[in-house]
Amino acid sequence: MPVQQSNGAKVWQRRDRGTQFTIWGIQFVCLAVFAFCWQLISDKTIWEFVYDAPRQANDMASRMVPPAWDYMDKLWLAIWDTINIATLGTLMAVVMAFPIAFLAARNTTPSKALIRPVALFIIVSSRSINSLLWALMLVTIIGPGVLAGVLAIGFRSIGFCAKLLYEAIEEIDTTQVEAVTATGASGPQILNYGIVPQIMPAFAGISVFRWDINIRESTVLGLVGAGGIGLQLSASINNVAWTQVSLILLVILGTVIVSEWVSAKVRHAII
Amino acid sequence: MTAAMGTGGRQWKRPPLIKSPLLRWGLVVGGAAYLAVVFGTMDVNWSRVADGFPRGQRFLASFFPPDFVSRAADIWEGILESLWITIISTVFGILISIPVGLGAARNLAPRPVYLLSRAILAISRTFPEIIIALFAVKLFGFGPFAGFIALSIGTIGFYGKLLAEDIEDMDPGQAEAVKATGAGWFQWLNYAVQPQVMPRMIGLGMYRFDINFRESAVVGIVGGGGIGATLLTSFDRYEFDSAAAILLIIIGIVMAVEYSSSYIRKWVQ
């Protein structure tokens, strides 16, 4: 701890001079970058709209109450679609993520130089593209509808599930694998009896966790036409039917809370 | 481990993942019934899907090579705007989430403040950023400002919650020691709490930066500025080669941000 002599008295300081200057320097650079970015964004902003926003928000809120409860009949199908998109998408993702994770894990990959980079590339590109962007692409290619939503959720989740799963595979207990190997088991048998039982709980946990996230994401896929409750949301907003919008928001809120509760319960039961 | 008596002695069977047979078979039957119902009710226009195959092939083909050049100016502008939005919303969101996070830590804040802060966090975490962006666009008009507001709100919910949890988990010994020297509340915060949570919070800040960049590529779809708007336009015009270029750039930047953020996190901790 840096202590300085000044007039014969020892004064404690938190940092020595070099560190302090470095920290000040970093802070200054961050401030400058922030100011620069703020300038650029503020140039593109129409400030009259921003000043007007509180009044607008008030207006919008007053138009939103009370929610149009009778619109609920038309929402059940949308909720059902939303849940299906999330569930089928998750199912597709875990089925495909399982082999990819084994190809990507350092201790199970057949070839470190050739196959592992390919598997890692699949994981990274799937993870980097948001499910809404996947949906945008798929809607352009295979047309609007639930299927595009399922595929979008699936493609987005493959990377997520495979990444967590291959990390779990890399952290397995090697003694069990050794024990199974010592019985004279073949490669697939080692995989089946030595490794898979160890990662099954993690696998189930990851699936449920991702399902929970997917419910959240599938509520907005409709904004680009990929089915689910987002379709109704964007339609109601375009029709400026604010009482319907508030009902849809409440429904989304309810769905998200229920799915979070289910996922927490299931994960608690597994782990 | 289950051992079943067979005719030729004891036979070993692998223990099942779910122990209760009722639950196990219930899940299997329930899952099968659910899938049957889903595939029965799912409304898919297969002829439209089949029509899409040539278009999908054209899209895939446009990745080799993607066209970075003909829309270069638009792409460049979109990417920069996304980056500005990311930086501003991360900084702003974290600045606001610090007081909220402090208020939401049970060991720091009095009861009413705690409840208020927790309510703020819960509200800002509930809706996906894209829905917030939709409303921000309605309120503030098209452009990066709406995206900035949406991502900042998302950041507050994420960062504030984790900050509060980290403060709740801190070592009370150090906090008590600093308090015993007669430090004021802010001194106590600065010398006892902040050093304990700082390394993790810097890491989480980098992580949130990463998330915000990904999201900033999306808020453009509903009018929140950034690269998403450029991407949407190029899809709408079926300019797949430009779209492919944008997607590759997004993947590249996300990877770069992810690697540098994990590097900085290792360096800080």
Interface residues (C-beta under 8 A of the other chain):
Chain A: R14 C30 V33 F34 C37 W38 L40 I41 S42 K44 T45 I46 F49 V50 A53 Q56 A57 M60 W80 N84 T87 L88 V124 S125 R127 S128 I129 N130 L132 L133 L136 M137 T140 I141 I142 G143 G145 V146 L147 Y193 P197 M200 P201 A204 R216 E217 T219 V220 L223 V224 L233 S234 I237 L249 I252 L253 V256
Chain B: R14 L17 Y34 V38 T41 M42 D43 V44 N45 R48 V49 D51 G52 R55 G56 F59 L80 E81 L83 W84 I85 I87 I88 V91 T126 F127 P128 I130 I131 L134 F135 K138 L139 F140 G141 G143 P144 F145 F148 Y191 R214 E215 A217 V218 I221 V222 G225 G228 L231 L232 F235 Y238 A243 L247 I250 I251 V254 M255
